[in-house]
Amino acid sequence: MRKNKWLWLVIGIVLVLIGGIWFTTTRVTNTPQANPKNVGDYHTPTLFVHGFGGGYGSEKDMIDDLSKHAGFRQVLRFDVDNNDHAQVSGNWPVNVRYPLIAIVFKSGRPDSTALVKILENLKKEYGIKNFNAVGHSAGSMAWANWAVTDAANTKEPTLRKLITIAGPFNGFPGMDKAAAQATLDKDGKPSYISSRYEPLLENRQHFPTTAAVLNLYGDMGDGSDSRVPVVSARALRYIVEPRAKSYTERVIKNNLSQHSKLHEHNPLVNRYLYEFLTVGKITN
């Protein structure tokens, strides 16, 4: 009987030790810490946000293709739960010249509220002063909403480059039939203002003057990328151009111009991303 007690005691101690090791490992893996001596020295990161119903797979192709270039590497990933709580994982060496960060929403619905918390975390923990942003579809919309409502928050780093891909800024036929019938005037203002566009319009005077903008959209030959009308994607110009450091837009018309294909190992889109992130402009 006494031997059995000793046996169970030994087993219990082993289980506690194993549990402690697992907990510590999980904690370190899921909550990477900036090296205190490197805080403030990390290079400007680029943050990716997927579209509605998307996830890490919607960002991974772009991140992987960029990572083929010297200096580019994914360093962190933020997973956002349905309560906008973010869990971070990864490893960020201070010498990575073009660090890439994935933001993944469990709900598949990107929103600007969670972006605020993530940006505050990056500034507080890593000393990040500037950042770049890439968004596809609803991810573009999330970044645009953030830019006109929260970019002036001094607890967050400063936006330097914004790349939007297939952004439904003035709606799309699936939710608003009038979006596809709108026209743009000489300044880019749409003739029809959707409920999605109205907050952007009301707050456009707050768009950061520090940000250069690249707006990419697809046209399959019918004035849309199969989901987002060209006029809706191009409506971003009226919101940002008066204040942005620069505004550039490019249409993709090849066989990869469909909405989802714009982020799936798309050579032209990836070239634009690389050029804009490295030199701040595109060649053609």
N, C-alpha and C positions, 0 to 999 in steps of 0.2 A: 504493500500500500504506500509506504514511504517512498519507494522507488518511483511509483507512478506520479506522486506529487512532484518529485524532483524533475521527472520527465516533462510534465506539463509546464513547470516553471521555466525550464530551458526553452521549450517550444514557444512559450509566451514572449520571452525575452528576444528570441530570434525574430518573431513576427513584428515586434515593436521596432526593432532595429531596421528590418526591411521596410516597414511602413515609413519610418523616419527618413530613410534614404530616398524612397520613392517620392515622398512629399517634397523633400528638399530639391530633388532633381526637377520635379514638375514646376515648382515655384520659380526656379532659375530659368527654366526653358520658357515659361510663359510670362515672366516679368524681367526681361533683360534690363540691366542697369548700365547707365552711361559711366564710363571711366571718369572719376572726378577730375583727373588731371587733363582730360580731353574736352571737358564741357566748354563750349564756346568755339571749339576748333573743328567741329564736324562740318563737312561740306554741305552746301545747299541741297536738300532732298527734293525729289519729285514724288508727289502723292497721287495715287491712282484710285478712282472710284468707278465702279461698274454701273450698269444701267438697271432699270426695273426688272425684277425677276432674275437678275444675274448673280454672279458670285465671283470667286477667285478666278475661275476659268475664263471669265470675260476680261480679265486683266493680264492673266498669265502669259498669253501669247505675245502681247506687246512688251511685257517685262522681259521675257525670255529673249525676244529678238533684239531688244536694246542691249541686253547683257552680253551679246556677242561682240559688242564694241568695247574697246579698252576703256576701263574706268567705270563702266556701268555694272551695277550689282544690286539685287534686292537685299535689303538689310533688315527690314522689319515688316511685320504684318499685324494690322489691327483688326480683330474680329469683334464686331459690334452686335450685341444681343438685342432683343426686342424692347429692352428698356434703355437703350442707348448707352449701355455700359460697355466699354471697350477692353478687350483682353489682348495684350501685346505679346508677340513672340518674335524671335530672330536674334541676330547678332550684327552689330554695327561697328566694324573696324573704322577707326578715325581716318584712315588713309584712302577710303573709297571716294573717288573724285566725283562720281555721279550716283549718289545713293538713291535707290528706288524703294518706295514704301507702298504696300498694298493695303487698301481699306476695304473690308468685306462686311456687308450687312446681312445678318442671318435672315432677316425678313425679306431680303431682296428689294428693299425700298430705301434708297439712299436719302438722307436728310441732313440739312446743314447744322442741326443742333449737335449731333455727334461729332461733326467736323470741328466745332469749336473746342470741345473737350480734348480731342486728339491734338489739335494745334497747340493748345495751352500746355499739354503734357510735353510735347516736343521742345517747346521753348524753355519750360521749367527744368526738365531732366537733362536735355542735351545742349541747351544754350543756343538753339537754332534761331537765327535772326531773320532769315529769308527762306522762302520755299517756292516750288513750282507745283502746279496742279494739272492733272489730266482727268477728264471725265468723258465717259461714253453715255449717250442718251440721257437718262435720268440723272446719271452722275454729273453730266455737264450742267444740268439744271440745279443740282445741289450746290455746285461750286458757284454758279452765277448768283443764286440766292444768298449764299454766304458772303460773296464779294460786295453786295450792295447793302447788307445789313450788319455785318460783323467785322469787316476787314479793318476797321479803325481801332479795334480792341488791342490795347498795348500789351495784353498778356499773351498775344499770339504773334507768331512771326509775320513778316511782311510778304505779301504775294508779289513775285517777280515775273512769272510767266504762267499764263493760263492757256491750256489747249483743250478746246471743246470738240467733241466728235459726235455728229448726229444728234445735236441738242434740240429737243422739242420745245423751244423757248416760248412759242406762241401756240402750243397745243398740237394735236394731231387728230386725224379723222376718227380714230378709235374712241376718242373722248369728246371731240369737238369738230363737227362736220364743217363748220365755217372756216377752220384753220387753213384748209387747202385752197379755199377760194380767195383768201386775202391777197392783196398786192402790196408792194413796198414803194414808198415815195422816194424821191431823189436822196433823202437823208437816211433811208432805210427803215422809216417808221411804217409799220403795217397798217393797212386800212381797217383791219378788224383786230380788236384787242381782246384776247381771251382772259379767262380768270387766272390762268397761270402767268400770263405776261404782265398783268396789271401791277402786282407787287414789284416786279423788276422796273417797270416804268416809273412808279411812284418814288422809288429809291435810287434811281440811276445816278443822281448827283453824288452818291456816296461811293461809287466805284473807285477803287484805288488808282491813283495816278502813277503808281510805281509799276503797274502790271502791263506787260506786252501780251497781246492776245492773238492766238491762232485759232481760227474757226474752220473746222473741216466738216464737210457734209457730202452725202452721196446723191447721185441723180441717175436713176436707172433708165432715163429717157422719157419718163412720164411726169417729171417734176417732183419726184420723191425717191426715197431710198427703199420703198415698199412700206414704210411705216411713218417716217417723218417727212412732211412736205419741205421742199427747198426753201420756200418763203418763211416757214417757221424757224428753220435752222438759221437762216440769214437775218432774222429779226434781232439777233444778238447785237448786230452792228449798232443799231440805234441806242441800245442801252449803254454800250461801253465806249464807242468811238470818241465821243466828246471829251472823255477824261483819260482813257487808256494811253499808256506810253506809246503804243502803236497797235494797229489793228490790221490783221491780214486774214483773208479767207481764201480757201481753195475747195473746188468741187472735185470729187472723184467720180469719173464716168466709165471706168473700165468694168470688167466682169466681176470685180470685187466691190462694187458700189452699194450692194444690198446692206441694209441696216446692221445686221449682226456680222457680216463679213468684213465690215470696216475695222473690227478689232481682232480678226482671226488671221494672224500671220499675213497681214496685208502689206506688201512691199512698199507701196507708195505712201501709205499712212505712216509706216515705220520710218521711212526716210525723212518725212516731214517732222516727225517727233525728234529724231536724232539731230537734224539740222537746227531746229528751233531751240532745243535744250542746250546745245553746245555753243552755237554762235548767235542765237537770237533772231535768226531770219532763215528763210528758205530760198533755194536757188531759183526755182521757177514754179 
